[in-house]
């Protein structure tokens, strides 16, 4: 029997379902499986077919030749990120993947751990007890510093970093806004479009300067940029990445590594603040393996509770809740013919909240990952926060290691208290970052009694 095909109700003239998405993206995405396995939606000027099951999502992700990167969202991403690994079409992807893969090999990840740890400790050292923390802002700065410090051994100055964080935030907000616009309006000199183009130009200019300065150094410093400059493709005349390709990859890593990690950590801290027994277990683990002051060479593989909290956060709040593909030929999906040129959306948020795939899917239960394989390989199955197939996120292990270590570093020093019982709304951005999340830090006291409560990761 074929999959059910339907059109989501509530489409409005001109804007389609954009109002429902902006008003409550969570509710809209969770409602789609109620209408069918394949659901037509309309967002502004474009129409898309959303796959709402894990099986159909797997088909889309596996066949990247038929379901190629494309659609209004990727058109906007390419305006800034160029033809980087995350946004390039099928014809370019295999070569780029071969060239970039050495940067993220397992034997290089331990070399990045001290950088991740130092940046996390530097952030938590800046907090003051009783002074509310603007969580997403601090997580962005920490994630950007980590991304840049792992890419470039000589990290940029604070002024350059602050500028990059601000400009990247403007670009990410503009990507979503412009994806919803008709083409003629996207080119119109509105204040929003002008600020977007300024931020886009400044970001590319700053990254171009960093790459140009770095290419003059030929030694391997053990960082990402060294690996990118040195990598060669034996299937293409042993050629490496040219200057513009290096810039595109750096922009891709910077934007992806900053915003997705910041979003994940922000939601994780919100969830932990709402669940004191998980917070206590995080602290117990951090006190055991990191200590009060921490160790720059800490082994993140021991941080099982923190890893499971991060995995459960990624299930509940995947940073990229919906991503587009475009069919390169007429194909069949769920027993239905899909014409060439159709925009198809797969939604990690929708799949990972679908009833039947997880027990109590709306609950925050880190212990559901207790039997996950050791280390930092993301699980298989209906977990699609990192995508899947040949285009699965190349930095998934890097990102999971970073988020786990940062979360544990925070838990070792601070307990964060919620200022409200309400769940933050997602910001209007490409990622599902929480909007206006502020938490109150309380200094930890030395652990003197056993921790009790439901297990979070053991």
C-alpha positions as CSV (number, residue, x, y, z in Angstrom):
1,X,0.0,0.0,0.0
2,X,1.3,3.4,-0.9
3,X,1.9,6.3,1.4
4,X,-0.8,8.9,2.0
5,X,-0.6,12.2,0.2
6,X,-2.4,15.3,1.4
7,X,-2.2,19.1,1.4
8,X,-1.7,20.9,4.8
9,X,-4.8,23.0,5.7
10,X,-4.6,26.6,6.6
11,X,-2.8,28.0,3.6
12,X,-3.4,31.8,3.2
13,X,-3.3,33.9,0.0
14,X,0.1,35.2,-0.9
15,X,1.9,33.8,2.2
16,X,0.7,30.2,2.3
17,X,1.7,28.5,5.6
18,X,4.4,31.1,6.4
19,X,2.2,32.7,9.1
20,X,1.6,29.3,10.9
21,X,5.4,28.5,10.7
22,X,6.4,31.9,12.1
23,X,3.7,31.8,14.8
24,X,4.6,28.3,16.1
25,X,7.1,26.3,14.1
26,X,7.0,23.5,16.6
27,X,3.2,23.0,16.4
28,X,3.1,23.3,12.6
29,X,5.9,20.7,12.0
30,X,4.4,18.2,14.6
31,X,1.0,18.5,12.9
32,X,2.1,17.4,9.5
33,X,2.0,13.6,10.1
34,X,-1.6,13.9,11.1
35,X,-2.4,14.9,7.4
36,X,-0.3,12.3,5.6
37,X,3.1,10.7,4.9
38,X,3.6,13.2,2.1
39,X,2.2,16.7,2.7
40,X,2.1,19.6,0.3
41,X,2.8,23.0,1.9
42,X,3.3,26.5,0.5
43,X,5.6,29.0,2.0
44,X,5.4,32.5,0.4
45,X,6.0,32.1,-3.3
46,X,7.0,28.4,-3.4
47,X,5.4,25.0,-2.9
48,X,7.1,22.0,-1.4
49,X,6.4,18.4,-0.6
50,X,7.2,17.4,3.0
51,X,8.1,13.8,3.8
52,X,7.0,13.0,7.4
53,X,8.1,9.4,7.9
54,X,11.5,8.0,8.6
55,X,11.4,5.6,5.7
56,X,10.6,8.3,3.1
57,X,13.2,10.6,4.7
58,X,15.8,7.8,4.3
59,X,14.9,7.4,0.7
60,X,15.4,11.1,0.0
61,X,18.7,11.1,1.9
62,X,20.1,8.0,0.3
63,X,19.4,9.0,-3.3
64,X,21.2,12.4,-3.5
65,X,21.5,12.2,-7.2
66,X,17.7,12.3,-7.6
67,X,17.1,14.5,-4.6
68,X,19.8,17.0,-5.0
69,X,20.6,20.0,-2.8
70,X,18.5,22.9,-4.0
71,X,15.4,25.0,-3.5
72,X,15.0,28.6,-2.3
73,X,16.8,27.9,1.0
74,X,19.9,26.6,-0.6
75,X,19.8,29.4,-3.2
76,X,20.1,31.9,-0.4
77,X,22.7,29.8,1.5
78,X,24.9,29.9,-1.7
79,X,24.7,33.7,-1.7
80,X,27.1,33.7,1.3
81,X,28.6,30.2,1.5
82,X,29.3,29.9,-2.2
83,X,29.8,26.3,-3.4
84,X,30.9,24.8,-0.1
85,X,30.4,21.2,0.9
86,X,27.1,21.8,2.7
87,X,25.4,23.5,-0.3
88,X,27.2,22.3,-3.5
89,X,25.2,20.2,-6.0
90,X,25.6,16.5,-6.6
91,X,28.1,17.0,-9.5
92,X,30.6,18.7,-7.1
93,X,29.9,16.9,-3.9
94,X,31.9,13.7,-4.3
95,X,35.1,15.5,-5.1
96,X,34.7,18.0,-2.3
97,X,33.9,15.2,0.2
98,X,37.1,13.4,-0.7
99,X,39.1,16.5,-0.2
100,X,37.5,17.6,3.0
101,X,37.1,14.2,4.7
102,X,40.8,14.1,6.0
103,X,40.0,17.2,8.2
104,X,37.5,15.2,10.2
105,X,39.2,11.8,10.4
106,X,38.9,10.2,13.9
107,X,42.6,10.6,14.6
108,X,42.5,14.4,14.3
109,X,39.5,14.9,16.7
110,X,41.6,14.5,19.9
111,X,43.8,17.3,18.7
112,X,40.9,19.7,18.7
113,X,39.7,18.7,22.2
114,X,42.1,21.0,24.2
115,X,40.9,24.0,22.1
116,X,37.2,23.1,22.7
117,X,37.9,22.8,26.5
118,X,39.8,26.1,26.8
119,X,37.1,28.0,25.0
120,X,34.4,26.5,27.2
121,X,36.3,27.3,30.4
122,X,37.0,30.8,29.2
123,X,33.3,31.4,28.7
124,X,32.1,30.0,32.1
125,X,34.9,32.0,33.8
126,X,33.2,35.2,32.6
127,X,29.9,34.5,34.3
128,X,28.9,36.0,37.6
129,X,26.6,34.5,40.2
130,X,23.2,36.1,40.2
131,X,23.7,37.9,36.9
132,X,21.4,36.4,34.2
133,X,23.1,34.9,31.2
134,X,21.8,35.6,27.6
135,X,22.4,32.0,26.7
136,X,22.3,32.0,23.0
137,X,24.6,35.0,22.7
138,X,27.2,33.4,24.9
139,X,26.9,30.0,23.2
140,X,27.4,31.7,19.8
141,X,30.5,33.5,20.9
142,X,32.0,30.4,22.5
143,X,31.1,28.2,19.4
144,X,32.5,30.8,17.0
145,X,35.8,31.1,19.0
146,X,36.0,27.3,19.0
147,X,35.4,27.0,15.3
148,X,37.9,29.7,14.4
149,X,40.5,28.4,16.9
150,X,40.3,24.8,15.5
151,X,40.5,26.1,11.9
152,X,43.3,28.6,12.5
153,X,46.0,28.0,15.2
154,X,46.4,31.8,15.5
155,X,42.8,32.7,16.3
156,X,41.5,36.1,15.1
157,X,41.5,39.1,17.5
158,X,38.4,39.7,19.7
159,X,37.3,42.6,17.5
160,X,37.4,40.4,14.4
161,X,35.6,37.6,16.2
162,X,32.9,39.9,17.5
163,X,32.3,41.3,14.0
164,X,32.1,37.8,12.5
165,X,29.6,36.6,15.1
166,X,27.3,39.7,14.5
167,X,27.5,39.4,10.7
168,X,26.9,35.7,10.7
169,X,23.8,36.2,12.8
170,X,22.5,38.8,10.4
171,X,23.1,36.6,7.4
172,X,21.3,33.6,9.0
173,X,18.3,35.7,9.8
174,X,18.3,37.1,6.2
175,X,18.6,33.7,4.6
176,X,15.2,32.6,5.9
177,X,13.5,36.0,5.3
178,X,14.8,36.1,1.7
179,X,13.8,32.5,1.0
180,X,10.2,33.5,1.7
181,X,10.3,36.5,-0.7
182,X,9.5,36.6,-4.4
183,X,12.7,37.0,-6.4
184,X,11.9,40.6,-7.3
185,X,11.5,41.6,-3.7
186,X,14.8,39.8,-2.7
187,X,16.6,42.2,-5.0
188,X,14.8,45.3,-3.8
189,X,16.9,47.7,-1.7
190,X,14.9,47.4,1.5
191,X,16.7,48.1,4.9
192,X,16.7,44.3,5.6
193,X,18.1,43.4,2.2
194,X,20.8,46.1,2.5
195,X,21.9,45.0,6.0
196,X,22.0,41.4,4.8
197,X,24.2,42.2,1.8
198,X,26.5,44.3,4.0
199,X,26.9,41.5,6.5
200,X,27.4,39.0,3.6
201,X,30.1,41.1,2.1
202,X,31.9,41.7,5.4
203,X,31.8,38.0,6.3
204,X,33.3,36.9,3.0
205,X,35.9,39.7,3.1
206,X,37.0,38.8,6.7
207,X,37.3,35.1,5.8
208,X,39.2,35.9,2.6
209,X,41.7,37.8,4.6
210,X,42.1,34.9,7.1
211,X,42.6,32.4,4.4
212,X,45.0,34.5,2.4
213,X,47.2,35.1,5.5
214,X,47.2,31.4,6.3
215,X,48.1,30.1,2.9
216,X,51.4,31.8,3.2
217,X,52.3,29.4,6.0
218,X,53.1,25.9,4.7
219,X,53.6,24.0,7.9
220,X,51.0,21.6,9.4
221,X,49.9,23.1,12.6
222,X,47.4,20.3,13.4
223,X,44.4,22.5,12.7
224,X,41.6,22.3,10.2
225,X,43.1,24.8,7.8
226,X,46.4,22.9,7.6
227,X,44.4,19.8,6.6
228,X,42.4,21.8,4.0
229,X,45.4,23.4,2.4
230,X,47.4,20.1,2.3
231,X,44.6,17.8,1.0
232,X,44.8,16.4,-2.5
233,X,42.4,14.4,-4.7
234,X,44.1,11.4,-6.3
235,X,41.1,10.9,-8.6
236,X,41.5,14.4,-10.1
237,X,45.2,14.8,-10.9
238,X,46.2,15.1,-7.3
239,X,44.8,18.6,-7.2
240,X,43.8,20.4,-4.0
241,X,41.3,23.2,-3.2
242,X,41.8,26.5,-4.9
243,X,41.6,29.8,-3.0
244,X,37.9,30.4,-3.6
245,X,37.1,26.8,-2.6
246,X,39.1,27.2,0.6
247,X,37.1,30.3,1.4
248,X,33.8,28.6,0.8
249,X,34.7,25.6,3.0
250,X,35.8,28.0,5.8
251,X,32.5,29.9,5.6
252,X,30.6,26.6,5.6
253,X,32.4,25.4,8.8
254,X,32.1,28.7,10.5
255,X,28.4,29.2,9.9
256,X,27.5,25.5,10.5
257,X,29.9,25.1,13.5
258,X,28.7,28.2,15.2
259,X,25.0,28.4,14.9
260,X,24.1,24.7,15.1
261,X,26.3,24.1,18.1
262,X,25.1,27.3,19.8
263,X,21.5,26.2,19.2
264,X,22.0,22.7,20.6
265,X,23.8,23.9,23.7
266,X,21.2,26.6,24.4
267,X,18.3,24.1,24.2
268,X,20.3,21.6,26.3
269,X,20.9,24.1,29.1
270,X,17.2,25.1,29.0
271,X,16.2,21.4,29.3
272,X,18.7,20.7,32.1
273,X,17.5,23.7,34.0
274,X,14.0,22.3,33.9
275,X,15.1,18.8,35.1
276,X,17.1,19.1,38.3
277,X,17.9,15.3,38.6
278,X,19.6,15.5,35.1
279,X,21.5,18.5,36.2
280,X,22.7,16.7,39.3
281,X,23.9,13.7,37.3
282,X,25.7,16.0,34.9
283,X,27.5,17.6,37.8
284,X,28.4,14.3,39.3
285,X,30.0,13.1,36.1
286,X,31.7,16.5,35.4
287,X,33.1,16.5,39.0
288,X,34.5,13.0,38.5
289,X,36.1,13.4,35.1
290,X,36.7,17.1,34.7
291,X,37.3,18.3,38.3
292,X,36.4,21.7,39.7
293,X,39.0,23.6,37.6
294,X,39.0,21.2,34.7
295,X,41.6,19.7,32.6
296,X,42.4,20.9,29.0
297,X,43.2,17.3,28.0
298,X,40.0,15.8,29.4
299,X,38.7,12.6,27.7
300,X,35.2,13.5,26.3
301,X,34.4,9.8,25.7
302,X,33.9,9.4,29.5
303,X,31.2,12.0,29.5
304,X,28.3,9.6,28.8
305,X,25.6,11.5,30.7
306,X,26.5,14.7,28.9
307,X,26.6,12.9,25.5
308,X,23.2,11.5,26.1
309,X,21.8,14.9,27.0
310,X,23.2,16.3,23.8
311,X,21.7,13.4,21.7
312,X,18.3,13.9,23.3
313,X,18.5,17.6,22.8
314,X,19.3,17.0,19.1
315,X,16.3,14.7,18.9
316,X,13.9,17.2,20.5
317,X,15.4,20.4,18.9
318,X,17.4,19.5,15.8
319,X,19.2,22.7,14.8
320,X,18.0,22.5,11.2
321,X,14.3,21.6,11.5
322,X,13.6,21.4,7.8
323,X,15.9,21.2,4.7
324,X,15.1,21.2,1.0
325,X,16.0,19.1,-1.9
326,X,15.0,19.4,-5.6
327,X,14.2,16.4,-7.8
328,X,16.6,16.2,-10.8
329,X,14.2,13.8,-12.7
330,X,10.7,12.4,-12.4
331,X,10.7,9.8,-9.6
332,X,8.5,7.8,-7.3
333,X,8.1,8.6,-3.6
334,X,5.8,6.5,-1.4
335,X,4.0,5.2,-4.4
336,X,3.3,8.6,-5.9
337,X,4.9,10.2,-9.0
338,X,7.0,13.3,-8.2
339,X,7.8,15.5,-11.2
340,X,11.3,16.8,-12.0
341,X,12.0,20.1,-10.4
342,X,9.8,19.5,-7.3
343,X,11.0,21.0,-4.0
344,X,11.0,18.2,-1.4
345,X,11.5,18.9,2.3
346,X,12.7,16.4,4.9
347,X,12.2,17.5,8.5
348,X,14.4,16.1,11.3
349,X,12.0,17.7,13.8
350,X,8.9,16.1,12.3
351,X,10.4,12.7,12.0
352,X,12.0,12.7,15.5
353,X,8.7,13.8,17.1
354,X,6.5,11.3,15.2
355,X,4.5,9.0,17.5
356,X,5.6,5.4,17.3
357,X,9.3,6.0,16.6
358,X,10.2,6.9,20.2
359,X,8.5,6.1,23.4
360,X,6.9,9.3,24.8
361,X,8.4,11.4,22.0
362,X,7.7,14.8,23.6
363,X,9.5,13.9,26.8
364,X,13.1,14.8,27.6
365,X,14.6,11.4,28.4
366,X,18.4,11.3,28.0
367,X,18.4,7.8,29.4
368,X,16.9,6.5,26.1
369,X,20.4,6.8,24.6
370,X,22.1,4.7,27.4
371,X,22.5,1.7,25.1
372,X,23.9,3.8,22.3
373,X,27.3,2.7,21.0
374,X,30.2,4.1,23.0
375,X,32.2,7.1,21.7
376,X,30.8,9.9,19.5
377,X,29.3,8.2,16.5
378,X,25.7,9.5,16.2
379,X,23.0,6.7,16.2
380,X,21.4,5.3,13.2
381,X,17.7,4.7,12.6
382,X,15.1,7.5,12.8
383,X,17.7,9.9,14.3
384,X,18.3,12.3,11.3
385,X,19.6,15.5,13.0
386,X,22.8,15.2,11.1
387,X,21.1,14.1,7.9
388,X,22.0,10.8,6.2
389,X,23.4,9.1,3.2
390,X,26.4,10.5,1.3
391,X,25.5,14.0,2.4
392,X,25.4,13.3,6.1
393,X,27.1,16.1,8.0
394,X,30.8,15.6,7.7
395,X,31.4,17.2,11.1
396,X,28.9,15.1,13.1
397,X,31.5,13.6,15.4
398,X,33.4,16.9,15.8
399,X,30.1,18.7,16.7
400,X,28.9,16.0,19.1
401,X,32.3,15.9,20.8
402,X,32.3,19.7,21.1
403,X,28.8,20.0,22.5
404,X,29.3,17.2,25.0
405,X,32.6,18.7,26.3
406,X,31.1,22.2,26.5
407,X,28.0,21.1,28.3
408,X,30.0,19.2,30.9
409,X,32.4,22.1,31.3
410,X,29.4,24.4,32.1
411,X,27.9,21.8,34.5
412,X,31.2,21.5,36.4
413,X,31.1,25.2,37.4
414,X,27.5,26.4,37.4
415,X,23.9,25.3,38.0
416,X,21.6,27.3,35.8
417,X,18.1,28.3,36.9
418,X,15.2,29.0,34.6
419,X,13.6,32.5,35.0
420,X,10.3,31.3,33.6
421,X,8.5,28.0,33.1
422,X,7.6,28.7,29.5
423,X,9.4,27.1,26.6
424,X,11.2,29.7,24.5
425,X,10.0,30.2,21.0
426,X,12.4,29.4,18.1
427,X,14.0,32.5,16.6
428,X,13.2,33.4,13.0
429,X,16.4,32.0,11.6
430,X,17.7,29.2,9.5
431,X,18.3,27.2,12.7
432,X,15.9,26.4,15.5
433,X,17.7,28.6,18.0
434,X,15.7,29.5,21.1
435,X,14.6,33.2,21.2
436,X,15.3,35.3,24.3
437,X,16.6,32.5,26.6
438,X,18.0,33.9,29.8
439,X,19.2,31.7,32.7
440,X,20.5,32.5,36.2
441,X,23.8,31.0,37.2
442,X,24.5,29.7,40.7
443,X,28.0,28.6,41.7
444,X,28.5,24.9,42.4
445,X,29.5,23.6,45.8
446,X,31.8,20.6,46.2
447,X,30.0,17.4,45.8
448,X,29.6,15.7,49.2
449,X,26.5,13.5,48.9
450,X,25.4,10.8,46.4
451,X,23.2,12.0,43.6
452,X,19.7,10.4,43.4
453,X,17.1,10.5,40.7
454,X,16.2,8.8,37.4
455,X,19.3,7.8,35.4
456,X,20.2,10.2,32.6
457,X,22.8,8.1,30.8
458,X,24.0,5.1,32.8
